[in-house]
């Protein structure tokens, strides 16, 4: 399986517009524009997923929809990918679906970086907003994965033109 861990794009702060709540925070206009270029960069890398899993929070769903427009794939939201996700949550979310070969998991920090680090057996990975980690794994359980690439958002935007 090729697991593509994607952090959501640049989002608005929790403030009066969101009732000071985290869940409804949306991508900013700049975040949408950047994410579209980053998704084109992912397309240039020929990363066509069968499945895109997303946290149900607004900014992640918007990010996942932009990626789906650029790459295709079936999009589903899963509450297990919300803030606080563990590697076990991610493994459960993936294993509930029919054996996809390429999966994008769109989520939040620090959960995504921690899951990536655990999956590859340690180390420190930091995903910036719109950043992508590509991990090759026989399965999410047991924790045997190989980091194939780590793309900061600026590199994806350059690839996306």
Secondary structure, 3 states (H helix, E strand, C coil): CEEEEEECCCECCCCHHHCCCCCCCCECHHHHHHHHHHHHHHHHCCCCCCEEEECCCHHHHHHHHHHHHHHCCEEEECHHHCCCCCHHHHHHHHHCCCCCCEEEEEECCCHHHHHHHHHCCCCCCCCCCCCEEEEEEEECCCCEEEEEEEECHHHHHHHCC
